[in-house]
Every structure is written in structure tokens, then in C-alpha cells.
Amino acid sequence: MSLPTGLVSHTQKVKSLYKQALRCLESWYDRREVYRYHAVLMRNRFDLNKDIKDMRIAKDLIAQGEEELFKKQHWLPRKFPHSPGGVAHGREVIPPDWVLDYWHPLEKAQYPEYFARREQRKREYVKLWEKKFGKSEALPH
């Protein structure tokens, strides 16, 4: 779960709580029909309180829901493989761009258009850098 960076509306809090509750149910129930049964019951609980206009009561309901979710959370929640905490998270290492600078010229010759465009982009980047920050002076030893 990511941390909110700005104001979070009541509607967003309800949606987030609902989604977290569904994920919690997925962790507890392996069989699809059992999961759907409990998901429908939970959705009914949310629908019963959708017309509450008093924000104090609505805020209390969200707090109670978050507390109940915390108490009923699964001891080993399911995670998507490539999500943080998943079994495949961070496995694929993406090499940084500077690695291409160390390719052998014969390897670069196999992709002449790509490396010509890459050198052009590097020159453009240096020009933008010098325009924004000025040319770098040689540092005295």
C-alpha cells in the first residue's frame, strides 16, 4: 500500500478500504465460489452505509472498518508476483544505459542507426546541461 501524498477524500478512503478488504478475502478463501459469497456479503455491508450524510458517522465507520480489516488480515497475504513483496519482485535486472558505452565497436556496428541516434541524443543532453548549468571548469588539484 502506498502512502497518500495529498488530501484523500472520503470516497477514496472508502474505495481503498473496499479494495483492501477484497484482497484480504482473496487471501483467506481459495475456492472462487466461497470467495464470491463472502465478497457479496461484504459489498452488502458497504452498500448499507452508502447513504450516510453525517461525516462524523462516516469517518467513524471507516475507522471501524480499518480496525476490523487489521484484526482479520491474513497471516500470509497473497501478493502479485512482480509487486513489492512478491516472489518475482526485482528479479529482472535492467542494466543502466552507460553499459552500452562499453560495447565493443564490432557489437555497435550491428546496430548502426541506434548508436548514431544515441550519440546524437547524448550530444543534445550535454548541450541542454551546459545551457542550464554552464560549462564545467576543470577542477584544480
C-alpha positions in Angstrom: 0.0 0.0 0.0 1.4 3.4 -1.0 1.3 6.4 1.3 -1.1 9.2 0.3 0.8 12.3 -0.7 -2.1 14.8 -0.7 -5.6 15.1 0.7 -7.6 11.9 0.5 -11.3 12.3 0.0 -13.8 10.2 1.9 -14.8 8.5 -1.3 -11.2 7.5 -2.0 -10.9 6.1 1.6 -14.0 4.0 1.1 -12.8 2.7 -2.2 -9.3 1.9 -0.8 -10.9 0.1 2.2 -13.2 -1.9 -0.1 -10.3 -3.0 -2.3 -8.1 -3.9 0.7 -11.0 -5.9 2.1 -11.4 -7.8 -1.2 -7.7 -8.6 -1.2 -7.9 -9.8 2.3 -10.8 -12.1 1.3 -8.8 -13.5 -1.6 -6.1 -14.5 0.9 -8.5 -16.3 3.1 -10.6 -18.2 0.5 -9.0 -20.4 -2.1 -12.2 -21.6 -3.8 -13.7 -19.0 -6.1 -17.4 -19.6 -5.1 -16.6 -19.2 -1.4 -14.7 -16.1 -2.1 -17.5 -14.6 -4.2 -20.1 -15.5 -1.4 -18.0 -13.5 1.2 -17.3 -10.7 -1.3 -21.1 -10.3 -1.9 -21.7 -10.2 1.9 -19.0 -7.6 2.3 -20.3 -5.5 -0.5 -23.7 -5.5 1.1 -22.2 -4.2 4.3 -20.7 -1.3 2.3 -24.0 -0.7 0.5 -25.9 -0.5 3.7 -23.9 2.6 4.8 -23.6 4.4 1.4 -26.3 6.9 2.1 -25.0 8.2 5.4 -24.6 12.0 5.1 -23.2 12.8 8.5 -19.4 12.8 8.0 -18.7 12.2 11.7 -20.5 8.9 11.5 -19.0 8.1 8.1 -15.5 8.8 9.5 -16.2 6.5 12.5 -17.4 3.7 10.1 -14.1 4.0 8.1 -12.1 3.8 11.3 -14.1 0.7 12.5 -13.6 -0.9 9.0 -9.9 -0.3 9.1 -9.6 -1.7 12.6 -11.7 -4.8 11.6 -9.5 -5.2 8.5 -6.4 -5.1 10.6 -7.8 -7.7 13.0 -8.9 -10.0 10.2 -5.9 -9.7 8.0 -4.3 -13.0 6.7 -1.1 -14.1 8.3 0.4 -14.7 4.8 -1.4 -12.3 2.4 -1.3 -13.1 -1.3 0.9 -10.9 -3.4 1.2 -10.4 -7.1 4.5 -11.9 -8.3 6.0 -8.7 -9.6 4.6 -6.4 -6.9 6.8 -5.4 -3.9 6.9 -8.4 -1.6 6.0 -10.8 -4.5 8.2 -13.8 -5.4 9.4 -12.2 -8.7 9.8 -8.6 -7.5 13.2 -7.2 -8.5 14.4 -10.4 -10.2 14.7 -8.8 -13.7 17.7 -6.6 -13.5 17.6 -3.8 -16.1 21.1 -2.7 -16.9 21.8 1.0 -16.8 22.3 3.0 -20.1 26.0 3.5 -19.5 26.7 -0.2 -20.1 26.2 0.4 -23.8 29.2 2.8 -23.8 31.4 -0.3 -23.1 30.2 -2.4 -26.0 32.9 -3.4 -28.5 32.9 -1.5 -31.8 32.0 -4.7 -33.6 29.0 -5.1 -31.4 28.0 -1.5 -32.0 28.4 -2.0 -35.8 25.5 -4.5 -35.7 23.1 -1.6 -34.8 24.4 1.5 -36.6 21.2 3.5 -36.6 20.6 3.0 -32.9 24.1 4.0 -31.9 24.2 7.0 -34.2 20.9 8.2 -32.7 22.2 7.5 -29.2 25.3 9.6 -29.8 23.2 12.4 -31.1 20.9 12.3 -28.0 24.0 12.3 -25.8 25.3 15.5 -27.5 21.8 17.1 -27.2 21.8 16.2 -23.5 25.2 17.8 -22.9 24.1 21.0 -24.7 21.0 21.2 -22.5 23.1 20.6 -19.4 25.6 23.3 -20.3 22.7 25.7 -21.2 21.1 25.1 -17.8 24.2 24.8 -15.5 27.0 26.3 -17.6 30.1 24.6 -18.8 32.1 22.7 -16.3 35.5 24.1 -15.5 38.5 21.9 -14.8 38.8 21.4 -11.1 42.2 22.4 -9.6 44.1 19.7 -7.8 
